[in-house]
Amino acid sequence: MLTMSHTVLDSVALGYEPVWNRSRELAAVRLGVRAVHPESIDAAHLMQALGDDWPESAPVLILSVESPKLLQQALACPPVHNTWLEVPAALFEQPDTLARLNTAAKRGHRLLRHTDLAAVRGEAVAPADARNLLRLGAEPVPAGLIGQLVEGVTTQAVVKQCLDDANAWGVLGWPDADVLHAHRHQPLNYDADVIRQILMVIGDEDCSIERLERMVRQDPVLVYRILLLVNSAAFGGRHEIASLRHALMMLGFKELGRWLAEQLPGSEPDRDLHPVRYAMVMRSRLAQHLLASGSEDALRGEVYTTALLSQLDRLLHQPLNELLNRLPMSGRVFDAVLRNDGPYHPLLDVARAMGNPDQMHRLPAVCQRHDISLEHANRALIRMLATSRSHAGPRSERLT
């Protein structure tokens, strides 16, 4: 029998791309699978490694397998809960391959046909009970996209057409540049929903500092400004803050609640910013998961904060060195963010590579450069994705 640890997760490169729904929440994740050592891969073990015990609360996992042979093997395997298989449109157009797809669908596989929007205009029902992942072209967005996924959205206006007007199930990727361009004249403010969530639970006797930290860190701007606040003259001047948790302990629940209530009227109501922020959160959580298992919470918290701050210039429209120089962070943070050096840089570099599915071919070299095995990186990604919709809830006290 093939041994999974030596034949699957160290033999593939994985890359992820979020799918956002009409509420601008994470609905699914497209997981690109690129074979690095094709001779060592077995589709049954791959499906098991990616989807075994996938939580009900996790986002739908869309497997986008580059290898046609591996895809055919995956279609012949038992289906995995909460997992879809992306299938090129060409396989639906030939009688023999369509027959295999129909068989796979009858066995319980959820199929996602990847095709051009123009190619399916007027089609009533997709074959093999598949949903569509539709590539947008120059044509106008049609009125009826119910149940379908869309990719190639480059502007905020088209996002609204697809999700709000045409009722698409989700949008693959997000037009970050266009959404942020609308806010280019001033730094982004806080996420109003995150502040409301914190205010709801901050007086709860069961709200621990660990849970509070998980909630606060959903908003990169809030994290940064809390760190600024606790290092202001009102809190005794500059201190080296190793993590957000340290800052929250210095601030205290009561003072945090009072301060957040003051910030709420000026918070940012634009829901289209949530996918921008949460994509940053996902990358930061991946960097944290790339730490060796058993790492202390203080170390995990500092890595998370480092990864989050490394992307802050996009939200506050200032150079990173200016933003970070206002904080007395540890040298490890400055090294990773400003110098691409130090012990945290490899974690940020691998996390960045895995969040760019178009560059999956680079992942093995990136991992090798930092002495991080592909298996370790892939397992970290799977753990992050499996908890990416529930990490701020009242679950484990350990950071996830």
Legacy VTK file of the C-alpha trace (Angstrom):
# vtk DataFile Version 3.0
C-alpha trace
ASCII
DATASET POLYDATA
POINTS 400 float
0.000 0.000 0.000
1.225 3.528 -0.727
2.308 5.545 2.293
0.515 8.896 2.313
3.256 10.887 4.031
5.739 9.909 1.300
3.524 9.767 -1.771
0.909 12.509 -1.640
1.414 15.713 0.315
5.139 15.839 -0.365
4.497 15.132 -4.055
2.065 17.952 -4.876
2.087 21.734 -4.724
-1.122 23.254 -3.373
-2.376 26.782 -3.904
-5.639 28.342 -2.752
-8.054 30.998 -3.944
-11.164 32.058 -1.972
-14.727 32.125 -3.294
-16.927 34.901 -1.863
-20.739 34.789 -1.653
-23.449 37.454 -1.776
-22.851 38.311 1.885
-19.159 38.879 1.048
-18.282 35.945 3.278
-16.047 32.986 2.505
-18.190 30.308 0.846
-15.616 28.024 -0.736
-11.936 27.672 -1.499
-10.531 26.545 -4.823
-7.524 24.367 -4.081
-5.139 24.040 -6.996
-3.275 20.705 -7.097
-0.083 20.491 -9.167
1.815 17.212 -9.332
5.505 17.596 -8.491
6.281 13.864 -8.478
3.459 12.346 -10.594
4.763 8.813 -10.213
4.266 9.021 -6.443
0.647 10.213 -6.417
-2.394 8.081 -5.808
-5.748 9.846 -6.207
-7.461 7.862 -3.451
-4.861 8.940 -0.913
-4.924 12.486 -2.261
-8.695 12.710 -1.781
-8.367 11.260 1.688
-5.570 13.650 2.665
-7.477 16.696 1.437
-10.997 15.861 2.466
-10.916 13.248 5.224
-12.976 14.507 8.193
-13.465 17.879 6.501
-15.587 19.865 9.017
-19.200 20.643 8.235
-18.520 24.284 9.157
-15.581 24.548 6.743
-15.920 26.203 3.332
-16.660 24.023 0.334
-13.395 22.632 -1.039
-13.102 22.861 -4.840
-10.296 20.617 -6.085
-8.704 21.921 -9.268
-6.371 19.121 -10.350
-3.943 20.016 -13.139
-3.130 16.446 -14.194
-5.833 14.906 -16.446
-4.798 11.418 -15.315
-5.066 12.327 -11.635
-8.448 13.973 -12.232
-9.787 10.816 -13.882
-8.561 8.772 -10.920
-10.210 11.210 -8.488
-13.526 10.905 -10.358
-13.330 7.125 -9.896
-12.710 7.440 -6.131
-15.482 7.629 -3.535
-16.651 11.237 -3.103
-15.368 13.309 -0.200
-17.790 15.252 1.995
-18.134 18.979 1.218
-15.757 18.691 -1.743
-16.312 19.460 -5.415
-14.175 18.437 -8.373
-13.449 21.071 -11.020
-13.682 19.582 -14.522
-12.627 21.224 -17.808
-15.512 21.935 -20.176
-14.002 19.719 -22.889
-14.712 16.572 -20.849
-18.444 17.313 -20.994
-18.375 17.496 -24.795
-17.238 13.962 -25.673
-19.637 11.007 -25.221
-17.106 8.713 -23.522
-15.853 11.253 -20.969
-19.383 12.590 -20.375
-20.470 9.040 -19.539
-17.719 8.857 -16.893
-18.815 12.200 -15.474
-22.423 11.011 -15.247
-21.223 7.904 -13.413
-19.170 10.016 -11.009
-22.156 12.276 -10.340
-24.391 9.268 -9.618
-21.790 8.063 -7.112
-22.103 11.368 -5.264
-19.347 13.547 -6.707
-20.179 17.241 -6.988
-18.850 18.495 -10.306
-17.913 22.042 -11.279
-17.643 22.600 -15.023
-15.014 25.224 -15.874
-16.143 27.005 -19.012
-16.639 30.367 -20.695
-19.827 32.268 -19.978
-20.365 32.750 -23.727
-20.286 28.972 -24.282
-23.295 28.221 -22.069
-25.663 31.048 -22.949
-29.155 29.678 -23.342
-28.305 26.358 -21.719
-31.087 25.323 -19.336
-29.283 22.681 -17.269
-25.607 21.704 -17.175
-24.836 18.047 -17.976
-23.924 15.567 -15.220
-25.783 17.733 -12.685
-22.771 20.054 -12.588
-22.529 23.633 -11.483
-20.553 26.046 -13.635
-17.455 28.080 -12.972
-17.917 30.733 -15.632
-15.109 32.813 -17.082
-16.357 36.284 -17.848
-15.547 37.840 -21.191
-16.361 41.194 -22.744
-20.092 40.420 -22.896
-22.538 41.908 -20.340
-23.266 39.908 -17.202
-26.545 37.985 -17.746
-29.467 38.276 -15.368
-29.620 34.650 -14.254
-26.492 33.241 -12.559
-28.301 31.478 -9.736
-26.187 28.660 -8.337
-23.194 29.442 -10.576
-19.655 30.592 -9.769
-17.915 33.357 -11.686
-14.261 34.191 -12.278
-12.483 37.005 -14.071
-14.220 39.793 -12.144
-11.918 42.819 -12.189
-14.126 45.659 -10.941
-16.362 46.335 -7.969
-19.234 47.204 -10.303
-19.142 43.751 -11.942
-18.985 42.082 -8.500
-22.241 43.813 -7.625
-23.788 42.761 -10.950
-22.820 39.112 -10.430
-23.642 38.704 -6.742
-26.363 41.265 -6.054
-28.203 41.501 -9.368
-27.648 38.119 -11.053
-27.582 36.102 -7.762
-24.427 34.131 -8.533
-23.498 31.582 -5.859
-20.004 33.012 -5.569
-17.123 34.926 -7.124
-13.701 33.297 -7.418
-11.076 35.799 -6.336
-11.829 39.444 -5.615
-11.054 42.739 -7.391
-8.954 44.045 -4.497
-7.251 46.767 -6.534
-10.514 48.279 -7.753
-12.221 48.068 -4.349
-9.249 49.716 -2.643
-9.015 52.330 -5.402
-12.420 53.647 -4.327
-10.892 54.370 -0.900
-7.600 55.762 -2.162
-8.049 59.258 -0.717
-7.957 58.234 2.943
-6.815 55.309 5.106
-9.393 52.607 5.704
-11.257 52.677 8.966
-12.301 49.740 11.131
-14.559 46.893 10.042
-17.933 47.761 11.583
-19.039 44.123 11.796
-15.913 43.093 13.715
-16.378 45.897 16.245
-20.026 44.927 16.782
-19.077 41.271 17.295
-16.478 42.209 19.902
-18.837 44.555 21.745
-21.464 41.784 21.893
-19.174 39.326 23.681
-16.797 41.549 25.613
-19.028 41.596 28.695
-19.631 37.845 28.548
-18.134 36.045 31.533
-17.085 33.215 29.202
-15.118 35.530 26.903
-11.452 34.689 27.396
-8.484 36.747 26.259
-7.784 34.046 23.657
-11.218 34.315 22.098
-11.085 38.095 22.203
-7.764 38.015 20.375
-9.182 35.786 17.635
-12.019 38.249 17.096
-9.867 41.397 17.081
-7.378 39.997 14.611
-10.050 39.670 11.927
-9.467 43.375 11.189
-5.862 44.336 10.314
-6.532 48.060 10.851
-7.967 47.385 14.305
-4.930 45.292 15.241
-2.541 48.048 14.192
-4.383 50.848 15.972
-4.724 48.864 19.190
-0.969 48.398 19.131
-0.570 52.143 18.597
-2.973 52.878 21.425
-1.248 50.763 24.065
2.084 52.351 23.168
0.787 55.889 23.475
1.676 58.213 26.335
-1.599 57.332 28.040
-0.288 53.800 28.588
3.154 54.744 29.824
5.101 55.216 26.630
6.773 52.746 24.329
7.042 49.067 25.165
8.085 46.090 23.103
4.824 44.355 22.227
5.430 40.751 21.301
1.862 40.011 20.236
-1.666 41.330 20.019
-2.589 39.331 23.117
-0.027 41.285 25.144
-1.573 44.527 23.905
-5.106 43.398 24.812
-3.998 42.390 28.293
-2.455 45.828 28.802
-5.642 47.490 27.564
-8.134 45.400 29.525
-11.668 44.356 28.562
-13.406 47.371 30.056
-11.160 49.956 28.444
-11.256 48.094 25.124
-15.066 48.104 25.166
-15.200 51.817 25.933
-12.696 52.643 23.203
-14.420 50.447 20.589
-17.791 52.055 21.338
-16.199 55.408 20.531
-14.786 54.070 17.249
-17.982 52.446 15.973
-19.668 55.582 14.517
-16.671 56.178 12.251
-16.161 52.548 11.210
-16.175 51.474 7.576
-19.573 50.238 6.274
-18.377 49.065 2.811
-18.967 45.296 2.814
-16.896 44.882 -0.349
-13.833 45.484 1.824
-14.448 42.359 3.883
-12.955 39.927 1.325
-9.886 42.187 1.068
-9.361 42.111 4.826
-10.200 38.459 5.284
-7.809 37.343 2.545
-5.094 39.021 4.630
-6.341 37.144 7.689
-6.181 33.833 5.825
-2.596 34.417 4.731
-1.607 35.416 8.265
-3.209 32.297 9.715
-1.367 30.175 7.153
1.969 31.706 8.182
1.087 30.867 11.770
0.196 27.269 10.904
3.530 26.883 9.136
5.240 27.027 12.524
6.303 23.706 13.948
3.536 21.919 15.828
3.668 22.527 19.556
4.964 26.087 19.225
4.030 28.349 22.122
1.037 30.650 21.781
3.220 33.734 22.249
5.317 32.739 19.241
2.240 31.877 17.165
0.702 35.230 18.025
3.812 37.153 17.014
4.031 35.343 13.680
0.377 36.116 12.998
0.851 39.786 13.845
3.952 39.943 11.649
2.130 38.492 8.646
-0.832 40.816 9.142
1.322 43.936 9.436
3.243 42.970 6.299
0.125 43.746 4.233
-1.029 46.858 6.076
0.264 49.410 3.571
-2.498 48.376 1.173
-5.150 49.507 3.656
-3.563 52.592 5.177
-1.858 53.970 2.028
1.472 54.546 3.746
4.883 52.884 3.368
5.376 49.925 5.675
8.518 51.357 7.229
6.608 54.474 8.325
3.767 52.403 9.769
6.005 49.983 11.646
8.399 52.604 12.963
5.533 53.926 15.070
5.464 50.606 16.926
8.141 49.193 19.230
7.841 45.714 17.757
10.553 43.104 18.130
13.442 42.982 15.678
12.050 39.727 14.267
8.989 41.602 12.996
11.039 44.359 11.345
13.404 41.827 9.782
10.568 39.831 8.200
8.438 42.741 6.999
11.033 45.316 5.953
14.154 43.273 5.170
12.790 39.901 3.976
15.058 38.303 6.536
15.045 36.655 9.946
13.217 33.627 11.368
9.720 34.700 10.270
10.513 35.533 6.658
10.327 31.900 5.429
6.829 31.526 6.916
5.593 34.690 5.205
7.255 33.780 1.921
5.724 30.296 1.741
2.297 31.606 2.798
2.467 34.248 0.071
3.427 31.638 -2.543
0.545 29.324 -1.583
-1.933 32.194 -1.864
-0.967 32.757 -5.504
-2.322 29.737 -7.424
-0.976 31.062 -10.728
2.521 30.583 -9.320
2.143 27.041 -7.940
5.045 25.883 -10.060
7.315 28.044 -7.873
6.217 26.535 -4.566
8.665 23.590 -4.446
11.613 25.942 -4.980
10.323 28.404 -2.378
9.905 25.622 0.181
13.329 24.178 -0.608
14.965 27.590 -0.249
13.566 27.890 3.270
14.066 24.242 4.266
10.312 23.691 4.638
9.002 20.402 3.269
6.117 20.391 0.815
4.261 18.005 3.085
4.549 20.398 6.041
3.439 23.373 3.938
0.485 21.481 2.446
-0.682 20.176 5.823
-0.490 23.709 7.249
-2.658 24.969 4.390
-5.256 22.232 4.895
-5.447 22.980 8.637
-5.883 26.675 7.972
-8.627 26.166 5.399
-10.501 23.633 7.526
-10.963 26.233 10.278
-11.199 29.349 8.138
-14.892 29.962 8.807
-14.916 29.265 12.540
-11.605 30.470 13.962
-13.131 33.418 15.833
-15.800 31.334 17.562
-15.820 30.049 21.172
-13.904 26.860 20.432
-10.437 25.884 21.548
-8.485 28.249 23.757
-5.421 27.532 21.659
-4.795 29.908 18.796
-5.768 28.403 15.438
LINES 1 401
400 0 1 2 3 4 5 6 7 8 9 10 11 12 13 14 15 16 17 18 19 20 21 22 23 24 25 26 27 28 29 30 31 32 33 34 35 36 37 38 39 40 41 42 43 44 45 46 47 48 49 50 51 52 53 54 55 56 57 58 59 60 61 62 63 64 65 66 67 68 69 70 71 72 73 74 75 76 77 78 79 80 81 82 83 84 85 86 87 88 89 90 91 92 93 94 95 96 97 98 99 100 101 102 103 104 105 106 107 108 109 110 111 112 113 114 115 116 117 118 119 120 121 122 123 124 125 126 127 128 129 130 131 132 133 134 135 136 137 138 139 140 141 142 143 144 145 146 147 148 149 150 151 152 153 154 155 156 157 158 159 160 161 162 163 164 165 166 167 168 169 170 171 172 173 174 175 176 177 178 179 180 181 182 183 184 185 186 187 188 189 190 191 192 193 194 195 196 197 198 199 200 201 202 203 204 205 206 207 208 209 210 211 212 213 214 215 216 217 218 219 220 221 222 223 224 225 226 227 228 229 230 231 232 233 234 235 236 237 238 239 240 241 242 243 244 245 246 247 248 249 250 251 252 253 254 255 256 257 258 259 260 261 262 263 264 265 266 267 268 269 270 271 272 273 274 275 276 277 278 279 280 281 282 283 284 285 286 287 288 289 290 291 292 293 294 295 296 297 298 299 300 301 302 303 304 305 306 307 308 309 310 311 312 313 314 315 316 317 318 319 320 321 322 323 324 325 326 327 328 329 330 331 332 333 334 335 336 337 338 339 340 341 342 343 344 345 346 347 348 349 350 351 352 353 354 355 356 357 358 359 360 361 362 363 364 365 366 367 368 369 370 371 372 373 374 375 376 377 378 379 380 381 382 383 384 385 386 387 388 389 390 391 392 393 394 395 396 397 398 399
